[in-house]
Amino acid sequence: MKIIMLGAPGAGKGTQAKMIADKYGVPHVSTGDIFRANIKNGTELGMEAKKYMDQGLLVPDELTVKILLDRVAQEDCRNGYVLDGFPRTIPQAEVLDKALSDLGDKIDYAIDVDVPDENIIQRMSGRRACIACGATYHIEHVPPKTEGICDRCGKELVLRDDDKPETVKNRLDVYHKQTQPLIEFYTGKGILKSVDGTQDMKDVFASICKILG
């Protein structure tokens, strides 16, 4: 079972990817994690990617797919995997598709965790993080016992720049331009499944499990 997770930043796709991986016993493959692991281990592909990253450049799609294929060729991915964070654009999806096709393989499902922009802005602007220990809260869903103070270490909680409404809106604009076209791409291949991401996290997961069987 080979799955791609789609959804806007803050839609909760990473959380769902981890839950799918746990339930179905397949690895949660995050591109950020793979890059970090390859660089840390000093692999040839990792060093090549580092050259681009050190210059603040995006790693080319072909190299990203090579690193990804290297990861999914490992023994623990034999029964499938959940891809999180890739592809982000149509060219990346096409490179991945061709590479898998050359191996006689393909993606089984592209799952879109669908959440309207206004919900995401509200959801993310409610997040608070501890400046000392890094613990995270949400003013509505997971509030601290004392407003603005971390339960764990007693230090101040802040709204991170990443979670400010204007930053979130910019990230959503990039998502709509670059990543949303993937929904049409995978719909055309007949493998797109959409779930209502505004539901409770457990209900979203139940909807996904119904699709996967």
C-alpha positions in Angstrom: 0.0 0.0 0.0 1.8 3.1 -1.3 0.2 6.4 -0.2 0.8 10.1 -0.9 -0.6 12.6 1.7 -1.9 15.9 0.3 -3.3 18.9 2.1 -2.5 22.5 2.9 0.1 23.4 5.6 -1.7 23.0 9.0 -4.4 20.6 7.6 -3.0 17.8 9.8 -1.7 15.5 7.1 1.5 14.8 9.0 -0.4 13.6 12.0 -2.6 11.4 9.8 0.4 10.0 8.0 1.9 8.9 11.3 -1.4 7.3 12.4 -1.7 5.4 9.0 1.9 4.2 9.3 1.3 2.9 12.8 -2.0 1.2 12.0 -0.9 -0.5 8.8 2.7 -1.2 9.8 4.4 0.7 7.0 7.0 3.5 7.3 6.1 7.2 7.4 8.5 8.7 4.9 9.0 12.4 5.3 11.3 14.1 2.7 12.7 16.4 5.4 13.7 13.4 7.5 15.3 11.6 4.5 17.4 14.6 3.6 18.6 15.0 7.2 19.4 11.3 7.5 21.4 11.3 4.2 23.3 14.4 5.2 24.0 13.2 8.7 25.3 9.8 7.3 27.4 11.6 4.7 25.9 9.6 1.8 26.8 10.6 -1.8 23.2 11.7 -2.4 23.1 13.5 0.9 26.3 15.4 0.1 25.0 16.4 -3.3 21.7 17.7 -1.8 23.7 19.6 0.9 25.5 21.6 -1.8 22.2 23.1 -2.9 20.8 23.5 0.6 23.9 25.3 1.8 23.4 27.9 -1.0 19.7 28.3 0.0 18.6 26.6 -3.2 15.9 24.0 -3.7 17.2 20.5 -4.3 16.4 19.6 -7.9 13.4 17.3 -8.4 15.5 14.5 -10.0 17.9 14.4 -7.0 15.0 14.5 -4.5 13.4 11.6 -6.3 16.7 9.6 -6.3 17.0 10.1 -2.5 13.3 9.1 -2.1 13.7 6.0 -4.3 16.8 5.0 -2.3 14.7 5.2 0.9 11.6 3.3 -0.4 13.9 0.6 -1.8 14.8 -0.4 1.7 13.4 -3.6 3.3 11.0 -1.8 5.7 9.1 -0.3 2.7 8.5 -3.7 1.0 4.8 -3.7 2.0 4.3 0.0 1.3 4.9 3.5 2.8 3.2 6.8 3.4 4.8 9.8 1.6 4.6 13.1 3.5 5.9 16.3 1.9 6.5 15.1 -1.6 5.5 15.6 -4.3 4.8 19.3 -3.9 4.5 20.2 -7.6 3.3 18.6 -10.9 6.9 18.2 -12.3 7.9 16.4 -9.1 4.8 14.1 -9.4 5.7 13.4 -13.0 9.3 12.5 -12.2 8.2 10.3 -9.3 5.6 8.6 -11.5 8.1 7.8 -14.2 10.7 6.6 -11.8 8.2 4.2 -10.1 6.9 3.1 -13.4 10.4 2.2 -14.6 10.6 -0.1 -11.5 7.2 -1.6 -12.4 5.7 0.2 -9.4 3.0 2.9 -8.7 1.3 4.9 -6.0 -2.0 3.3 -4.8 -3.7 6.3 -3.1 -3.3 10.1 -2.9 -5.2 11.2 0.1 -6.2 14.8 0.4 -6.9 16.1 3.9 -9.3 19.0 2.9 -9.5 22.0 5.2 -10.7 25.5 4.1 -8.2 28.3 4.4 -10.1 30.2 7.1 -10.1 27.1 9.3 -6.3 26.7 8.9 -5.6 30.3 9.7 -7.8 30.1 12.8 -6.3 26.7 13.8 -2.6 27.9 13.4 -3.0 31.3 14.9 -4.3 29.6 18.1 -1.1 27.7 18.5 1.3 28.7 21.3 4.9 27.4 21.9 7.1 27.6 25.0 10.2 29.7 24.4 12.2 27.5 26.9 11.3 23.8 26.5 9.5 23.9 23.1 6.2 22.4 24.4 3.2 23.3 22.2 -0.4 24.2 23.1 -3.5 25.5 21.4 -5.6 28.2 23.1 -8.9 26.3 22.2 -8.0 22.6 21.9 -5.0 22.0 24.2 -4.9 25.1 26.4 -2.2 25.5 29.2 -3.5 25.4 32.8 -2.5 29.1 33.2 -3.0 31.3 30.2 0.3 32.2 28.5 2.4 30.0 30.8 3.9 26.6 30.0 2.6 23.7 32.2 5.9 21.9 31.9 8.4 24.6 32.8 6.5 27.7 33.8 8.0 29.9 31.1 6.2 32.2 28.7 4.2 30.9 25.7 4.4 32.8 22.4 2.8 32.8 19.0 5.6 31.8 16.6 6.2 33.8 13.5 5.3 30.7 11.4 1.8 30.6 13.0 1.0 34.3 12.6 -2.1 34.8 10.3 -0.1 36.8 7.6 2.6 34.1 7.4 0.0 31.3 7.3 -1.8 33.1 4.5 1.4 33.4 2.5 2.1 29.7 2.9 -1.4 28.9 1.8 -1.0 31.1 -1.3 2.1 29.1 -2.3 0.3 25.9 -1.6 -2.6 26.8 -3.9 -0.3 27.8 -6.7 2.1 24.9 -6.5 0.6 22.0 -4.8 -3.2 22.1 -5.3 -2.8 21.2 -9.0 -1.7 17.8 -7.7 -5.3 17.2 -6.7 -6.4 17.3 -10.4 -3.3 15.3 -11.4 -4.1 12.4 -9.1 -7.9 12.7 -9.8 -6.9 12.1 -13.5 -5.1 9.0 -12.5 -8.2 7.8 -10.5 -6.3 7.4 -7.2 -7.3 10.7 -5.4 -9.4 10.3 -2.2 -10.6 13.3 -0.3 -11.5 13.4 3.4 -13.0 16.3 5.4 -10.1 17.5 7.6 -12.4 19.8 9.6 -13.6 16.8 11.6 -12.0 15.7 14.9 -8.6 14.1 14.3 -10.0 10.6 15.2 -12.9 11.0 12.7 -10.5 12.1 10.0 -8.5 8.9 10.6 -11.6 6.8 10.6 -12.6 8.2 7.2 -9.1 7.4 5.9 -9.2 3.8 7.2 -12.6 3.3 5.5 -10.9 4.3 2.2 -7.9 2.1 2.8 -9.9 -0.9 4.0 
